[in-house]
């Protein structure tokens, strides 16, 4: 099932593709997410041998979706003890048992120093 996320006017709208037409499934607050169209159906399965740094954009019954640059990865919800907050920047890696380790992502800033 194809799914996408629209974020606009402070709203987060989850849509699914039904016979070629997008239908709204759920509407709630956007929180810290930036406005835009997030094509979740293009997400790739997370590689458990790598660290994934990015913003959590959506979580459904089975998957957690994370935006990394312009791409998306999906993590299995069963690998998490606690689901990260939508809109939060997280660094997700996996331990030897395949359980997710969630840490605060390092924020890159363009600060000035003297």
C-alpha positions as CSV (number, residue, x, y, z in Angstrom):
1,X,0.0,0.0,0.0
2,X,1.4,3.4,-1.0
3,X,1.5,6.0,1.7
4,X,2.5,9.6,1.8
5,X,2.5,12.4,4.3
6,X,1.5,16.0,3.7
7,X,2.6,18.7,6.1
8,X,1.0,22.1,5.7
9,X,-0.7,24.8,7.8
10,X,0.3,23.1,11.0
11,X,-1.4,19.8,10.0
12,X,0.1,16.4,9.3
13,X,-2.1,14.5,6.8
14,X,-1.5,10.7,6.2
15,X,-2.7,9.6,2.8
16,X,-2.9,6.3,1.0
17,X,-3.2,5.5,-2.7
18,X,-6.6,4.0,-3.5
19,X,-7.0,3.1,-7.2
20,X,-4.8,6.0,-8.3
21,X,-6.3,8.6,-6.0
22,X,-4.9,9.8,-2.7
23,X,-7.3,9.5,0.2
24,X,-6.9,11.0,3.6
25,X,-6.5,8.4,6.4
26,X,-5.5,10.5,9.4
27,X,-5.1,14.2,10.2
28,X,-3.2,15.5,13.3
29,X,-0.8,18.2,14.4
30,X,2.4,18.6,12.5
31,X,4.5,19.5,15.5
32,X,8.1,20.1,14.6
33,X,7.9,18.7,11.1
34,X,8.7,21.1,8.2
35,X,6.0,21.7,5.6
36,X,6.2,19.5,2.5
37,X,5.2,16.3,0.9
38,X,6.9,13.2,2.3
39,X,6.6,10.1,-0.1
40,X,6.8,7.4,2.5
41,X,6.2,4.7,-0.1
42,X,9.7,5.3,-1.4
43,X,11.3,4.4,1.9
44,X,13.9,1.6,1.9
45,X,14.3,-0.9,4.7
46,X,16.9,0.3,7.3
47,X,20.3,-1.4,7.0
48,X,21.0,-2.7,10.5
49,X,24.8,-2.5,10.0
50,X,24.7,1.3,9.6
51,X,23.8,4.3,11.7
52,X,20.8,6.4,10.5
53,X,20.8,10.1,11.4
54,X,17.7,12.0,10.5
55,X,14.2,13.3,11.5
56,X,11.4,10.9,12.5
57,X,8.5,11.8,10.2
58,X,5.9,9.1,10.8
59,X,5.1,6.0,12.7
60,X,2.3,3.5,12.0
61,X,1.4,0.1,13.5
62,X,4.4,-1.7,12.0
63,X,7.0,0.8,10.9
64,X,8.8,4.0,11.9
65,X,9.8,6.3,9.0
66,X,12.9,8.5,9.2
67,X,14.0,11.1,6.7
68,X,17.8,11.1,5.9
69,X,18.6,13.9,3.5
70,X,16.1,13.6,0.7
71,X,15.6,9.8,1.2
72,X,13.5,7.8,3.7
73,X,14.3,4.6,5.6
74,X,11.8,2.5,7.5
75,X,12.6,0.8,10.8
76,X,10.5,-2.1,12.2
77,X,8.6,-0.9,15.2
78,X,9.2,-4.2,17.0
79,X,12.9,-3.3,17.3
80,X,12.2,-0.3,19.5
81,X,11.5,-0.2,23.2
82,X,10.2,3.4,23.0
83,X,9.0,5.0,19.7
84,X,10.9,8.3,19.1
85,X,8.8,11.4,18.9
86,X,7.6,12.6,15.5
87,X,9.6,15.6,14.3
88,X,12.7,14.7,16.5
89,X,16.1,14.4,15.0
90,X,17.5,11.0,16.1
91,X,20.5,8.8,15.4
92,X,19.4,5.1,15.2
93,X,21.8,2.2,15.2
94,X,21.3,-1.5,16.1
95,X,22.9,-3.8,18.7
96,X,24.1,-7.4,18.1
97,X,20.6,-8.7,18.9
98,X,19.0,-6.4,16.3
99,X,17.4,-4.0,18.8
100,X,17.3,-0.3,18.0
101,X,19.6,2.1,19.9
102,X,18.2,5.6,19.8
103,X,20.3,8.7,20.5
104,X,19.9,12.4,20.0
105,X,21.3,13.2,16.5
106,X,24.2,15.5,16.3
107,X,23.0,18.9,15.1
108,X,25.2,20.5,12.5
109,X,25.1,24.3,12.9
110,X,26.7,27.2,11.2
111,X,27.8,29.0,14.2
112,X,30.4,31.8,14.2
113,X,33.3,31.8,16.5
114,X,36.0,34.4,17.2
